[in-house]
Amino acid sequence: MILFGLSVSPFVRKVLMYANERGLSFDHKPVGPQVDDAAFKAASPLGKIPALQDGDYTLADSSAIVHYLEAKYPANGLIPAEPKARGKVVWFDEYADTVMFPAGTIIFFNRVVLPKIRKANGDLAAADDSEKNKVPPLFAYLESCLGGDYLVGNSLTLADLSVVNQLVNLHHGGVGIDSAKYPKLAAYYARLTSRPSVAGIIAGEKQFLGL
Ligand SMILES: N[C@@H](CCC(=O)N[C@@H](CS)C(=O)NCC(=O)O)C(=O)O
């Protein structure tokens, strides 16, 4: 199996963390979006990362890829079968991808990607505005959802992978989680990012990004 995409994308890191947690191995090709590579273009109709090639089967979108892998390797998966838990896992995956990402990418793109990778000026006012106005409701909501060690049930699920990887990009963008205001979320972030499935990836990214 080939997984295309740089891990600094929270969507790519979600799939990498999933694979590591499940003990699945990929040939990882760390390409950027829209790269001019025939195999990548065949796997990613929109040119977005991540994308997967498994033999002659191709698939784009982090959630689609995780669902595919979960169906292919069902034992000890990270998407629960119990209806209420499964519904919540899909909800948090969607919340991370469609609500957290737009708020976080303004920060990560303008404070990190543009200056550090593309050597261009970012729109720092837009990043500051997102940190001040868009991020606090996200943190407050997540804080209110955390009762135990994980977002859903008593074990790691796709919900945690989706949410924590959006938090990692916020962290790369200089947005920490204030443990006085959000004690459960701050502890959750520290706990999840210390898992071997993702800790090494984050350390490598910090080096790559000069953070
Ligand atoms: N819903 C997609 C989102 C993928 C996505 O937006 N990836 C970004 C990188 S973080 C990308 O490739 N953007 C390039 C573009 O939109 O052209 C997923 O879950 O994989």
The ligand as an SDF file (V2000), in Angstrom:
LIG
                    3D

 20 19  0  0  0  0  0  0  0  0999 V2000
  -11.5090   15.9610    3.6020 N   0  0  0  0  0  0  0  0  0  0  0  0
  -10.1420   15.7440    3.1450 C   0  0  0  0  0  0  0  0  0  0  0  0
   -9.3640   17.0480    3.2470 C   0  0  0  0  0  0  0  0  0  0  0  0
   -7.9790   16.9440    2.6380 C   0  0  0  0  0  0  0  0  0  0  0  0
   -7.3320   18.3090    2.5260 C   0  0  0  0  0  0  0  0  0  0  0  0
   -8.0180   19.3520    2.4540 O   0  0  0  0  0  0  0  0  0  0  0  0
   -5.9970   18.3130    2.4940 N   0  0  0  0  0  0  0  0  0  0  0  0
   -5.3000   19.5520    2.3060 C   0  0  0  0  0  0  0  0  0  0  0  0
   -3.9790   19.5570    3.0640 C   0  0  0  0  0  0  0  0  0  0  0  0
   -4.2410   19.7830    4.8130 S   0  0  0  0  0  0  0  0  0  0  0  0
   -4.9760   19.7190    0.8280 C   0  0  0  0  0  0  0  0  0  0  0  0
   -4.5260   18.7860    0.2000 O   0  0  0  0  0  0  0  0  0  0  0  0
   -5.1920   20.9280    0.3040 N   0  0  0  0  0  0  0  0  0  0  0  0
   -4.8210   21.2480   -1.0380 C   0  0  0  0  0  0  0  0  0  0  0  0
   -5.9370   21.7240   -1.8770 C   0  0  0  0  0  0  0  0  0  0  0  0
   -7.0500   21.9170   -1.3710 O   0  0  0  0  0  0  0  0  0  0  0  0
   -5.6900   21.9340   -3.0720 O   0  0  0  0  0  0  0  0  0  0  0  0
   -9.5160   14.6190    3.9740 C   0  0  0  0  0  0  0  0  0  0  0  0
  -10.0220   14.3020    5.0380 O   0  0  0  0  0  0  0  0  0  0  0  0
   -8.5360   14.0150    3.5110 O   0  0  0  0  0  0  0  0  0  0  0  0
  1  2  1  0
  2  3  1  0
  2 18  1  0
  3  4  1  0
  4  5  1  0
  5  6  2  0
  5  7  1  0
  7  8  1  0
  8  9  1  0
  8 11  1  0
  9 10  1  0
 11 12  2  0
 11 13  1  0
 13 14  1  0
 14 15  1  0
 15 16  2  0
 15 17  1  0
 18 19  2  0
 18 20  1  0
M  END
$$$$
